[in-house]
Amino acid sequence: MDYYKTKESVDEYIKMAEGHSGAALIEKLKKFLPKKSSLLELGTGPGTDWKLLSTDYLVTGSDNSVEFLNRLIEREPDAEFLELNATTIDTNKKFDGIYSNKVLHHLNDQELEHSIGRQTEILNPGGVICHSFWKGEGSEVFKGLFVNSHMEKDLITYFEPFFEVLLIESYPEFDADDSILFIGRKKH
Ligand SMILES: C[S@@+](CC[C@H](N)C(=O)[O-])C[C@H]1O[C@@H](n2cnc3c(N)ncnc32)[C@H](O)[C@@H]1O
């Protein structure tokens, strides 16, 4: 899966994502995660949401694309960015919150389960997660990228053993109800 890993594809994604941000999602997260909390962002990409999150939170950005990471580090030399795979989240750091916007749909069902387990391990007690997904059923390969869509009931099945559901709702990204926002609080 080389998309997001090459200069050309990252340039293309940045252009395509212009004018899009997770501002509305972040407003919802703010209702549950207090200001000044530590927050890990998975799949920071161009850094649009990282910038918005950084006004309220102590944000660590991350991505598994070195191409995105190099650009972020050059633009924000004082900030912390980690090279992390969203499945394994291989870090010893602990956080009060974890955020991702349109990232976890690149994981297959098994990888998503593994990621959720890791998220519970790296969250402080009562930690909050906030993730967006493409809404739908099944998976496809788009531009060489694996894309796994989910319905609300499936997400609840995955997250509920570990997270109290604080909010789950559809919202429009490009089309009506094409996306789902999930916010949960760690149970144990
Ligand atoms: C659709 S983009 C979203 C980027 C950003 N969150 C945004 O809203 O613009 C997906 C991002 O997830 C990253 N990504 C894809 N698979 C990943 C994985 N397994 N682990 C970590 N990051 C991943 C890509 O490099 C890319 O930055």
The ligand as an ORCA input file, in Angstrom:
! r2SCAN-3c Opt
* xyz 0 1
  C      -7.586      9.651      4.605
  S      -6.053     10.177      5.281
  C      -6.616     11.171      6.658
  C      -5.565     12.144      7.115
  C      -6.034     13.160      8.155
  N      -6.477     12.501      9.357
  C      -7.114     14.019      7.578
  O      -8.214     14.047      8.146
  O      -6.860     14.695      6.568
  C      -5.442      8.717      6.074
  C      -4.176      8.957      6.853
  O      -3.917      7.797      7.614
  C      -2.592      7.373      7.419
  N      -2.599      5.905      7.556
  C      -3.133      4.976      6.720
  N      -2.980      3.737      7.223
  C      -2.348      3.906      8.421
  C      -1.892      3.005      9.420
  N      -2.082      1.678      9.310
  N      -1.280      3.512     10.500
  C      -1.087      4.849     10.640
  N      -1.489      5.758      9.731
  C      -2.116      5.281      8.636
  C      -2.192      7.871      6.035
  O      -0.814      8.001      5.881
  C      -2.925      9.211      6.028
  O      -2.176     10.218      6.629
*
